[in-house]
Amino acid sequence: MKCVQCGKENAPDARFCVQCGAVLDPAVLEEAGPPEDRAAYGGFWVRVGAYLLDAVIIGVPQVAAQTLISPETMVARGPDDPVPPAEATWFLVNVVVAWLYWAGMHSSRYQATLGKMVFGLRVVDFNGDRITFLRATGRHFATILSGLILMIGYIMVAFTRRRQALHDLIANTLVVRKEWLR
């Protein structure tokens, strides 16, 4: 069995890597809970990259649809101008689409958005299992709080032991590298 941490070949029945000590046996992972090795989790910059990719994947079709269907809502207006009903409708549509994308993908069998998949990340609970749509919904809307406090909720990823953002702590989730789930 090959170690996903260091690449060392180990005996087929090995529970731990002979070179680096990483857990090889999935049964040991179930007993031990989440790994203590910070390398098993998605770090700050890889999560930023995944988010930016997701923003393009979801944002470009949203802007294209809005431009084609309701181009009058794409015009800049002054801060004192009233919000037209069509613009308010598009805002709500965009909020719902984003919620369904992020919560739906995180709770799907893929356990990740398209951006996270590209970067080899998965969103899991503390047992490494798929999260429910309800938990994914709570996590998604908790990202608002992560951003409202001067982005400190996101920056926490760089400093917490399991690289959790504030919304991960609120939802009791982890963002792990997919190698940990094998």
DRENMIFI-789045 format. One line per 3 residues: number of its first residue (from 1); for each residue x negated, y negated, z of C-alpha. Coordinates in pm, 1 decimal. Layout:
BEGIN
NUM> X,Y,Z; ...
***
This chain:
BEGIN
1> 0.0,0.0,0.0; -141.4,-337.6,-102.2; -145.5,-621.9,151.6
4> 40.2,-930.7,28.0; -174.9,-1153.5,250.9; -528.7,-1057.1,147.7
7> -482.8,-805.5,-136.6; -663.9,-518.2,43.3; -549.0,-167.4,-48.4
10> -432.3,27.5,259.5; -316.9,382.0,329.2; 44.0,447.0,215.5
13> 160.7,498.5,575.9; -26.0,199.8,723.0; 176.8,-37.4,938.6
16> -85.8,-313.8,945.9; -356.8,-423.3,700.3; -700.7,-289.7,794.5
19> -866.0,-611.0,675.5; -646.6,-899.3,796.3; -398.1,-732.1,1034.7
22> -85.3,-844.3,844.3; 229.5,-636.3,889.3; 279.3,-388.3,601.1
25> 566.1,-171.1,725.5; 913.0,-334.0,686.5; 1032.0,-148.7,999.3
28> 769.1,-335.9,1201.0; 902.5,-664.2,1063.6; 1253.5,-577.0,1181.9
31> 1122.6,-503.3,1530.2; 901.4,-808.4,1548.1; 1140.3,-1069.1,1405.0
34> 1001.3,-1360.3,1204.7; 627.7,-1355.5,1137.2; 401.4,-1577.6,1343.1
37> 163.6,-1639.5,1051.4; 236.9,-1987.4,909.7; 132.1,-1864.4,563.1
40> 452.7,-1655.5,549.2; 663.8,-1971.3,536.0; 722.8,-2228.7,265.2
43> 507.9,-2531.4,341.9; 588.9,-2898.2,294.8; 449.2,-2953.3,-56.0
46> 580.3,-2632.0,-208.8; 926.0,-2719.2,-73.0; 896.3,-3071.4,-217.3
49> 810.9,-2919.1,-555.9; 1108.3,-2683.7,-539.9; 1339.7,-2969.5,-443.1
52> 1218.6,-3191.3,-728.4; 1273.2,-2909.7,-977.5; 1624.2,-2852.8,-838.2
55> 1695.9,-3226.2,-860.1; 1613.5,-3217.7,-1230.9; 1808.6,-2894.0,-1288.5
58> 2121.7,-3031.0,-1123.9; 2077.6,-3403.8,-1194.0; 2026.1,-3402.0,-1569.7
61> 2353.3,-3216.6,-1647.4; 2542.4,-3434.0,-1397.6; 2418.3,-3758.5,-1554.1
64> 2476.7,-3625.4,-1907.0; 2833.9,-3523.0,-1822.0; 2908.7,-3855.0,-1656.3
67> 2759.6,-4048.4,-1948.2; 2966.0,-3853.1,-2203.0; 3293.6,-3843.9,-2011.5
70> 3292.4,-4178.1,-1834.2; 3016.1,-4411.3,-1964.1; 3174.2,-4717.0,-1800.8
73> 3070.5,-4579.6,-1460.3; 2702.5,-4589.3,-1558.8; 2693.3,-4972.4,-1571.2
76> 2521.1,-5156.6,-1287.1; 2747.1,-5375.6,-1076.5; 2687.4,-5632.2,-806.7
79> 2695.2,-5553.2,-434.1; 3017.5,-5751.9,-387.0; 3200.3,-5592.6,-680.2
82> 3471.1,-5340.5,-588.0; 3398.6,-4974.0,-658.2; 3608.7,-4861.1,-957.3
85> 3815.4,-4545.4,-893.5; 3633.8,-4358.3,-1172.4; 3298.8,-4427.2,-1008.0
88> 3424.8,-4307.3,-669.6; 3558.9,-3993.7,-838.8; 3221.1,-3921.0,-999.0
91> 3049.4,-3969.3,-663.7; 3277.5,-3706.6,-509.1; 3228.2,-3471.7,-805.4
94> 2849.9,-3501.7,-769.8; 2867.8,-3434.1,-394.0; 3081.5,-3121.8,-449.1
97> 2861.9,-2992.1,-732.9; 2545.6,-3039.8,-523.2; 2706.9,-2868.0,-222.7
100> 2823.7,-2570.8,-429.5; 2482.8,-2541.7,-598.6; 2266.1,-2552.7,-286.6
103> 2495.7,-2365.1,-47.3; 2604.3,-2118.4,-313.5; 2252.0,-2035.8,-428.0
106> 2109.3,-2011.3,-73.9; 2384.8,-1768.7,27.4; 2371.2,-1569.9,-297.0
109> 2185.4,-1243.2,-346.6; 1891.2,-1453.7,-471.1; 1869.7,-1639.1,-136.4
112> 1722.2,-1937.8,-318.8; 1797.6,-2218.3,-558.1; 1637.9,-2204.0,-902.9
115> 1359.9,-2435.3,-782.0; 1286.6,-2215.8,-480.4; 1285.2,-1907.7,-704.3
118> 1023.1,-2063.8,-931.2; 806.3,-2138.7,-626.6; 863.1,-1793.1,-472.0
121> 1066.3,-1906.6,-170.2; 1376.2,-1764.4,-2.7; 1612.3,-1899.5,265.5
124> 1680.1,-1637.3,532.5; 1800.4,-1598.7,887.8; 1563.9,-1491.8,1166.1
127> 1601.3,-1124.6,1065.7; 1504.8,-1195.2,705.5; 1862.8,-1139.4,590.8
130> 2074.2,-1342.0,351.6; 2263.8,-1629.7,513.6; 2639.4,-1676.3,485.6
133> 2800.4,-1944.9,272.9; 2919.6,-2115.6,591.7; 2567.1,-2129.8,735.5
136> 2433.5,-2247.0,398.4; 2698.7,-2519.8,397.2; 2595.6,-2635.7,744.5
139> 2231.1,-2631.6,639.2; 2309.7,-2831.3,324.4; 2498.5,-3106.1,504.9
142> 2238.5,-3112.3,784.5; 1988.2,-3226.8,519.3; 2168.6,-3561.8,534.8
145> 2055.2,-3595.3,896.4; 1701.1,-3490.6,798.1; 1690.5,-3779.8,553.8
148> 1872.7,-4039.2,763.6; 1605.0,-4048.0,1031.7; 1338.8,-4191.6,800.6
151> 1276.9,-3850.1,639.8; 1129.1,-3725.1,968.5; 1359.5,-3422.4,950.0
154> 1178.9,-3316.2,631.5; 831.1,-3410.8,750.7; 879.6,-3174.4,1047.1
157> 800.5,-2888.2,805.7; 432.6,-2982.2,823.9; 424.2,-2964.6,1204.1
160> 659.0,-2691.1,1326.3; 528.0,-2340.8,1395.6; 757.1,-2173.4,1141.5
163> 752.6,-2469.4,901.7; 1114.8,-2554.7,969.6; 1277.0,-2883.3,877.6
166> 1540.6,-3031.7,1105.8; 1818.7,-2878.7,892.9; 1652.1,-2536.0,927.6
169> 1643.4,-2575.6,1305.8; 2010.0,-2679.8,1310.9; 2118.4,-2384.9,1090.8
172> 1874.6,-2129.7,1243.6; 1719.0,-2054.8,905.2; 1369.6,-2001.6,770.0
175> 1222.2,-2071.5,427.7; 983.9,-1784.5,361.1; 760.2,-1680.3,79.1
178> 926.7,-1389.4,-98.8; 626.9,-1162.2,-29.0; 736.1,-1155.3,336.5
181> 1068.0,-997.1,237.6; 917.5,-699.3,55.1
***
